[in-house]
Structures are given as C-alpha cells and as structure tokens.
Amino acid sequence: MRFLFLAAAVAASAQTIVVHADRLLDGKGKIIRNATVTIEGSKIVKIGGKAKADYDLKGMTLMPGWIDTHTHPTWHFGEDDRFFQGRETPEQKLRYAAENAKATLLAGFTTIQSLGDPVDGPLRDSINKGEREGPRILTSLRQINERSGDPEKIREMIRQLKKDGADVVKLFATASIRDGGKQTMTNEQIDATCGEAKAQGLRAVVHAHATDGARAAILAGCTGIEHGTMLDDATLDLMREKGVYFDPNFLVLHNYIENKPKYLNIGNYTEEGFAYMEKALPLVADVLRRARAHHVMIVLGTDAVAGSHGRNFEEFIYRVRDGGDKPMDAIVSGTSMAAKSLRLGDKIGTVAPGFEADLVAVEGNPLEDITAVRKVAFVMKGGKVVKH
C-alpha cells in the first residue's frame, strides 16, 4: 500500500499547480465558493489564496477524485458484442482491463477497488510505475465462495492472498440475485474467511443479498457488505453497531437490463434471472433509504461490469433519483466515506492540505442537478492532469 503512494509522488513533478473553480466540495460535506487549490508534486498544500490559476475552471464544481469501491475491470464484451466468457491469455485480459481502467479514470474515478481477478495485480503495479494511465487500484486478486474448501483450506488461501499482494478479501456469502440471493457459504466457512482476513490485517467485503448471509459475515468480523438487496432493519442496526460499511448498487442492475441482448442465455443470465434483477431495483432503493435512516456508513460502488466501465458516475444519479439520497450525501459516499472504508481516509477522498491531489471537476453544480456528474471536464490524479 505504501508503494502505491510513493510511486505517485515520484511520478508527479515538483512543480506547483494552482486550480481555481467556482465552487469546491471538499468531500466531507463542506462547500467553498470561488475556491483555489494549490498543489505541489502529488500533494495538496493549500486551499485559498489569490495565486494565479494554471487551470481556471469557470462554471465548474471541483471535488475529490471519485472512488468506486466495487469494480470488475476485466469484464468485457467480445468481438460478437456479447459478454465474453471464453478463454483468453493473461496478456489479452490485461489489455481489456487496462482499457476499462483508463476509461474509468477519465470518467473521474481516481481510485477503484476490484473484486477481483489475478490480472489486477500486474495492472495495479503497471499503473503505479507510470507505465499505464489508470486509477489507483486495490484488489482482492481472487474470490472466495462455498466451493473454496473447508475452513482450514480457506484460511490457507487467505494467507496466500496476503503473500500475493491482495489488498482485500472478497467472499460470496450468498448466491447471485439472479439465483434468489440465498446463503451459500456455511457459517463455518464465513467465520474462517472473515477471521483469517482480520488476522492477516486485511479487510473483507461480502457479496450478500439476503439477511442470513450478511448477518453471519457481520458477526464474523467482515468489514463491508456489498448489494444487501434484502437486508432487514435489524441487520442494518447491527452494521451500524459493528462499524460495517454498506455498498448498495444500482448501476450494475441497470447495466445488465440495458445490455440484455449481450448477456441473455449466458450462464444464469436467463429470462428468470433478468426478472429477478428487475424486481431487485425497487428493493435496492428501499434498502438505501432505510440504511440512511439507520445511520449506516454508506460507500459508493457500482459493481462495474462489461458495459458500465467509464460511466461509473451514473451510480450517483441513481442513488439520488431512485434511492432518495441527497446529492451531497451521495458525493460524500463516493469520496471521503469510500476512502475511509478502504483505510485510506487520511490520504485520499478529501480536498485538504496534505492529501493526495486527486481532483475531478464537472460542468455545472451537482448539488442542484446531480446529472452534472456526467459532464466531467477535468481530472487530476496524484498531481498529474489526465483530462482537461
């Protein structure tokens, strides 16, 4: 993890850059009008002052670089414009992942968490070395599910993941929403996964649609719940009490439905599976509203798959339009709160002196019209301008 930021510091020149915008959202809920941000190397050193701007973003809103806590950059469509599930070499997979990662960066997301594929490791390292343009990547490298073995085998896998450089552990406590979302891993498997992740100093995030799998993971010490489509209020209260982060996802369901011809009849992407996803959309909206009411810590993740890379910002819009989020709350979920969930809350996700100079600016004001997030006009990562 330390190398990730050292590499950014080395890559960024020591020159001073001044950015001015009509308004600044600092990532923690504060609004600064007529804002000036001074950057030296890869770090923000000052907010305010009257220095001449190198980048004068008139009519724009400046924010911390956005963070997507749930992506799958290796997922792509094939030459037949269908979801690709065939064999491909690591080099081919890396090429597609790199393209998707760059598209995500240019869409304003300077940090992503991939959950996860072995090729994420080489891609992460290549980006850190400056060989490719892309967001900061944290990855699980692999995934753990009910077929991963008995508890001792799972513990061995997690120790190996740690050695291989994984940043986080991803487990499937329940089935896909297309298969009803029932608990699939045993409580013993979940206990072993979350317990060993904690012993190795790793976070553990859980694919869990229903209450039984989510509750077992929370009690086992996992740090985040993904999806949570059918969580009850008691489970949301338990998440708040245990300090577990919650990532409900809208974009992934919309993306599948919009791209139905490209997925239909591949694996569990059946007519029945699509019907489940259609029914899940109002459930996601409901659980987001209830999670806010129960004061759960909510982060922004998209579960970005083929068809959604580079338009991850649509998640902000769905959260506000369909989930009832206030625009500021959605933006905080995708900046400082997401950073905190990644244990990077003192480095990214906030515009303040000492933080990494990760910035995104959009035309207009997303607090008044959340669709402004689609108009990304400026992106800086670690003090380097990658889009203007």
Residue pairs with C-beta under 8 A, 6 or more apart in sequence:
1 167
3 128
4 124
4 128
4 136
5 42
5 347
5 356
7 128
7 129
7 130
8 42
8 128
8 136
8 356
8 381
8 382
8 383
9 41
9 42
9 43
9 382
11 42
11 130
11 382
11 384
12 41
12 42
12 357
12 382
12 383
12 384
13 41
13 383
14 40
14 41
15 40
15 41
16 38
16 39
16 40
17 38
17 39
17 40
17 54
17 55
17 357
17 383
17 385
18 36
18 37
18 38
18 39
18 51
18 52
18 53
18 54
18 55
19 36
19 37
19 39
19 53
19 54
19 55
19 57
19 62
19 359
19 361
19 378
19 380
20 34
20 35
20 36
20 37
20 53
20 55
20 56
20 57
21 35
21 37
21 57
21 58
21 60
21 61
21 62
21 361
22 33
22 34
22 35
22 57
22 58
22 59
22 60
22 61
23 31
23 32
23 33
23 34
23 35
23 61
23 62
23 365
24 31
24 32
24 33
24 35
24 37
24 47
24 61
24 62
24 63
24 351
25 31
25 61
25 62
25 63
25 64
25 328
25 331
25 335
25 351
25 366
25 367
26 32
26 64
26 350
26 351
26 352
27 63
27 64
27 331
27 332
27 335
27 336
27 339
27 349
27 350
27 351
28 332
28 335
28 336
28 350
29 328
29 332
31 367
32 47
32 48
35 47
35 48
35 62
36 46
36 47
36 48
36 49
36 50
36 51
36 53
37 44
37 46
37 47
37 62
37 351
37 357
37 359
38 44
38 45
38 46
38 47
38 49
38 51
39 45
39 357
39 380
39 383
40 383
41 383
42 356
42 357
42 382
42 383
42 384
43 353
43 354
43 355
43 356
43 357
43 383
44 351
44 352
44 353
44 354
44 355
44 356
44 357
45 353
45 354
46 353
47 351
47 352
47 353
55 378
55 385
55 388
57 361
57 377
57 378
59 363
59 364
60 361
60 362
60 363
60 364
60 377
60 378
61 361
61 362
61 364
61 365
61 366
61 367
61 372
62 351
62 359
62 360
62 361
62 378
63 331
63 335
63 351
63 359
63 360
63 361
63 362
64 335
64 336
64 339
64 348
64 349
64 350
64 351
64 355
64 358
64 359
64 360
65 108
65 109
65 110
65 111
65 135
65 335
65 348
65 358
65 359
65 360
65 379
65 380
65 381
66 108
66 109
66 110
66 111
66 300
66 312
66 313
66 334
66 335
66 360
67 109
67 110
67 111
67 112
67 113
67 299
67 300
67 334
67 335
67 338
67 339
67 342
67 348
67 349
68 104
68 109
68 111
68 112
68 113
68 300
68 301
68 302
68 304
68 312
68 315
68 334
68 338
69 112
69 113
69 205
69 224
69 247
69 299
69 300
69 301
69 338
69 341
69 342
70 113
70 115
70 205
70 226
70 247
70 249
70 301
70 302
70 303
70 304
71 104
71 112
71 113
71 114
71 115
71 301
71 302
71 303
71 304
71 309
71 312
72 114
72 115
72 117
72 303
72 304
72 305
73 96
73 97
73 100
73 101
73 104
73 112
73 114
73 117
73 120
73 123
73 137
73 304
73 309
74 93
74 96
74 97
74 100
74 114
74 117
74 119
74 120
75 83
75 100
75 304
75 305
75 306
75 309
76 84
76 96
76 99
76 100
76 306
77 83
77 84
77 262
77 306
77 307
78 84
78 86
81 262
82 262
82 263
82 266
83 262
83 263
83 266
83 269
83 306
84 306
85 266
85 267
90 118
90 119
90 122
93 117
93 119
94 119
94 122
94 123
97 117
97 119
97 120
97 123
98 123
98 126
98 132
98 134
100 304
100 309
100 310
101 112
101 123
101 127
101 132
101 134
101 135
101 137
101 309
102 132
102 133
102 134
103 309
103 310
104 112
104 134
104 135
104 304
104 309
104 310
104 312
105 133
105 134
105 135
105 379
105 381
105 386
106 310
106 376
106 379
106 386
106 387
107 310
107 311
107 312
107 313
107 376
108 312
108 313
108 360
108 362
108 373
108 376
108 379
109 135
109 312
109 313
110 135
110 136
110 348
110 358
110 360
110 379
110 380
110 381
110 382
111 135
111 136
111 137
111 138
111 338
111 339
111 342
111 344
111 348
111 349
111 358
112 135
112 136
112 137
112 138
112 304
113 137
113 138
113 139
113 167
113 168
113 301
113 342
114 120
114 137
114 138
114 139
114 140
115 139
115 140
115 143
115 168
115 170
115 205
115 226
116 139
116 140
116 141
116 142
116 143
116 166
116 168
116 170
117 139
117 141
117 142
118 141
118 142
120 137
120 139
120 140
120 141
121 139
121 141
121 164
121 165
123 132
123 134
123 137
124 137
124 138
124 139
126 132
127 133
127 134
127 135
127 136
127 137
128 136
133 386
135 381
136 348
136 358
136 381
136 382
138 167
138 168
138 342
139 166
139 167
139 168
140 161
140 166
140 167
140 168
140 169
140 170
140 205
141 161
141 164
141 165
141 166
142 157
142 161
142 166
142 170
143 170
143 171
143 172
144 154
144 157
144 158
144 169
144 170
144 171
144 172
144 193
145 171
145 172
145 184
145 185
146 172
146 184
146 185
146 186
146 189
148 154
148 157
148 189
149 157
150 188
150 189
151 188
151 189
151 191
151 192
152 192
154 189
154 192
154 193
154 196
155 192
155 195
155 196
158 169
158 193
158 196
158 197
158 200
158 202
159 196
159 200
161 169
161 202
162 200
162 201
162 202
166 202
167 202
167 203
168 202
168 203
168 204
168 205
169 193
169 197
169 202
169 203
169 204
169 205
170 204
170 205
170 206
170 207
171 185
171 190
171 193
171 194
171 204
171 205
171 206
171 207
171 217
171 222
172 184
172 185
172 206
172 207
173 183
173 184
173 185
173 190
173 206
173 207
173 208
173 213
173 214
173 216
173 217
174 181
174 182
174 183
174 184
174 185
174 207
174 208
174 209
174 210
174 212
174 213
174 214
175 181
175 182
175 184
175 209
176 209
176 268
176 273
177 209
177 227
177 229
177 253
177 276
177 277
177 280
178 268
178 269
178 270
178 272
178 273
178 274
178 276
178 277
179 268
179 273
179 276
180 276
181 209
181 210
181 227
181 229
181 230
182 210
182 212
182 213
183 210
183 212
183 213
183 216
184 213
185 193
185 213
187 216
187 220
190 206
190 213
190 216
190 217
190 220
190 222
191 216
191 220
193 204
193 220
193 222
194 204
194 206
194 217
194 220
194 221
194 222
195 220
195 221
197 203
197 204
197 221
197 222
198 204
198 221
203 223
203 224
203 341
203 342
203 343
204 217
204 221
204 222
204 223
204 224
205 222
205 223
205 224
205 225
205 226
205 245
205 247
206 213
206 214
206 217
206 222
206 224
206 225
206 226
207 226
207 227
208 214
208 217
208 225
208 226
208 227
208 228
209 227
209 228
209 229
209 230
210 229
210 230
210 231
211 230
211 231
211 232
211 234
211 235
214 225
214 228
214 231
214 235
215 235
215 238
217 225
218 225
218 235
218 238
218 239
218 242
218 244
219 238
222 244
223 244
223 245
223 341
224 244
224 245
224 246
224 247
224 299
224 341
225 231
225 239
225 244
225 245
225 246
225 247
226 247
226 249
226 301
226 303
227 247
227 248
227 249
227 284
227 303
228 235
228 246
228 247
228 248
228 287
228 291
229 248
229 280
229 283
229 284
229 287
230 283
230 287
231 287
231 290
231 291
233 290
233 294
236 246
236 287
236 290
236 291
236 294
236 296
237 294
238 244
239 246
239 291
239 294
239 296
239 297
240 294
240 295
240 296
240 297
243 297
244 296
244 297
245 297
245 298
245 299
245 337
245 341
246 291
246 296
246 297
246 298
246 299
247 298
247 299
247 300
247 301
248 284
248 287
248 288
248 291
248 298
248 323
249 284
249 301
249 302
249 303
249 315
250 281
250 284
250 285
250 314
250 315
250 318
250 319
250 322
250 323
251 302
251 303
251 304
251 308
251 311
251 312
251 314
251 315
251 318
252 302
252 303
252 304
252 305
252 308
253 277
253 280
253 281
253 284
254 281
254 314
254 318
255 304
255 305
255 307
255 308
256 263
256 269
256 274
256 277
256 305
256 307
257 274
257 277
257 278
258 307
259 306
259 307
260 274
262 306
262 307
263 269
264 270
264 271
264 274
281 322
284 322
284 323
285 322
285 323
285 324
288 298
288 319
288 323
288 324
288 325
289 323
289 324
291 298
292 298
292 324
292 325
292 329
297 337
297 340
297 341
298 329
298 333
298 337
299 333
299 334
299 337
299 338
299 341
300 315
300 316
300 319
300 330
300 333
300 334
300 337
300 338
301 315
301 338
302 308
302 312
302 314
302 315
304 312
308 314
313 373
313 374
313 376
314 374
315 334
316 327
316 330
316 331
316 334
316 366
316 370
316 373
317 370
317 371
317 373
317 374
319 325
319 330
319 333
320 326
320 327
320 330
320 370
321 370
325 333
327 366
327 367
327 368
327 370
328 367
330 370
331 366
335 349
335 350
336 345
336 349
336 350
337 349
338 349
339 345
339 347
339 348
339 349
339 350
340 349
346 355
347 355
347 356
348 355
348 356
348 358
349 355
351 359
356 382
356 383
357 380
357 381
357 382
357 383
358 380
358 381
358 382
359 378
359 379
359 380
360 376
360 378
360 379
360 380
361 376
361 377
361 378
361 379
362 372
362 373
362 374
362 375
362 376
362 377
363 372
363 375
363 377
364 372
364 375
365 372
366 372
366 373
376 387
377 387
377 388
378 385
378 387
378 388
379 385
379 386
379 387
379 388
380 386
